Amino acid sequence: MLSIRPVDTVVTAVIALCLWHQLLPAQAKNFEDIRCKCICPPYRNISGNVYNRNVTQKDCNCLHIVEPMPVPGHDVEAYCLLCECKYEERSSNTIKVTIIIYLGVLGALFLYMLFLLLVDPLIRKKDPYIQPLHNEEDSEEMRPRAHPAAPRGNTVLERVEGAQQRWKKQVQEQRKTVFDRHKLLS
């Protein structure tokens, strides 16, 4: 029987997206991908402004970007010297693929968490020796002692359960010391 894992689905989706973008006819870059951004500060009685345009890198200057020119012809050079123009380029396809991979990994982790939540009760063994808290002393006496030379579990689940049992034992000792003997642990 063929089973599809979430990771396989994410990888397949990313590959399909990349192939889809390669097979599309060559298009001009989106207006978000390249731009020239000119930031012009206030000049005389004109307020500061930010101008964006989709132009090539060689045309990224105040004369090509700032339209309409807010100053008369003889002040254009002084106004453009104050403006700071930067050419910016990015790949929106790379951003899209990165977001898809990120969401795919989050989805796979979420599915794995759901899987563990469903399977954990089936795997976890019932411990017949655990009793309510008011019978702690009785349960310790009735519980058989494990031999220290007994082989330890090798699976991750058995190691986690062993650590959990040690933690529960420490908590029970602390409760007994604090509530029964009225002493604080040092």
N, C-alpha and C positions, 0 to 999 in steps of 0.2 A: 504494500500500500504506500502510495506517495504522500508524504506529509510536507507541508510548506511551513517553514519557520518564519517568525516575524522579521528576522534579520535578512533572510532571502528575499522577502517581499520588498524591504526597503532598498536593498541593493538593486533589485530588478527595476524598481521605480526610478532610481537615480540614473541608471543606465538608459532606460527608456527616455527620460527627460533630456539627457545629453544628446542622444541620437536624434530626438525630435528637433532640437535646436540646430543640429548640424544639417539636417535634411531640408530645413526651411530655406527658401531662396535668400540670397544675400540681401540684407536690408540695410538702410542707413541706420546709424546708431540712434537710440532713443534720445529725446531731448534731455532725459535725466542722466544719460551716460557721459556726455561731454558737454562742457559749458565753460564760458568765460564769465567770471564774476568780478565786477568792478564795484568797489566801495568808495564812494565819494563823500568827503566830509562837508559840513556847511561852508558855503563860500558867499561872502558879503550878505545879501538878503535872501539867499537861496538855501533851503534846508538840505541836510545831508540825505543821500539816497543810495540804494543798492541796486545795481543793474545786472541782469543775467541775460545771456544770449547764447545760442548754439552756433558757435563759429569755430574755425580751425585755430590751431595754436598760434600761427603766425599773425592772425588777425585779432588776437586777444590784446587789445589796447583800448584806451578811452575813446579814441576817434571812431572806432568801429562799433563799440558797445553802447555808449551813452547816446540814446536817441529818444526823444528829441533833445538836442543840446539846450540845457537850461540857461546858458549865458550867451550874450551876443558874440559875434565873430571875433572881435579883438581880444576877448577874455578867454577864449577857448583854450589856448595853450596854458595859461596860468591855472585854469580850472582842471585841466587834464593832468598837470603835474601833481596836483593834490590827490588825485584818484589812485587807488591801488588796485590793479587788475591781476587776477590769478586764473590760470587755466586749470581746470579740474576734470579728471577723467576717472571713471569707475566702470566696473563690469556688473551690470544688473543680473546677468545670467549666473555669474559666480555667487552673487548674494542669494539668488533664488535657490540654487543647488545647496548652498550651505544651510539655509533655513530648512529645506526639505530633509536634509540629512539629520539636522538637529531634532526636528519634530519626529522623524522616524525612530531615532534612538530613544527619545522620550516615550514614544508609543510602544516600542519593544519592551522597555523597562516596565511600563504600566501593565502590559499584557503578562509579563513575567511575574509581577507582583500579584495579579489576579490569579494566575496559575498556582502560585505558592499558597495563596489564601484558600483556594479550593482543595488542593492536594494535602496541605498540612494536617487537617483533621483526620484524613484517612491514614496517614503515615504515623502520626503520633500515637504512642501506646498509652493506654490507661494505666496509671500506677495505683494498684489496689491498696497501697499502704498509706496514701495521703488521706488525712482526715481533717475535719475543720480545726480552726485554731485553738478552740477551748480544750482540745484533747491532744495538745502538742506533746506533753510528757508521755502520755500513754502510747502515742504513735512512735516515739523514739524507742521505747522499750520493746514494742512489738516488731519493729522493723528489723529484718535480718541484716547483719553487718556484712558488707562486701569485703572480700579478701583483697588486700592491696596488691597481691601478685596476680590477680585476675586480669586477663587481657582487656585492654581498653578498646573502645569502638574506633574504627578507622574512618567512618564516614563523617562528613561535616555535620550532619544532623545529630549523630551520636555525640560528637565533641561539644556541640552547642548545648545539647541536653545535659551533658555532664557538667558543663560550666554553670548552667542554670540550677542544677541540683546543689552544687557547691554554694552558689549565691543564696539559695533558699535556706540552706543549713546555717549560713552565717547570719542571715536575718533572724532565724529562729533563736539562735544563741543570743543575739543582741536583745531580742524581745524578752527572753527568759531572764537575762541579766538585769535589764532595766525594770521590767514590771514585777518579776518575782522577788529578786534580791534587792531591788531599789538601789542599784549602783549604776553609775555611768561608766561606759567603757573609756579607757584612756588611749 
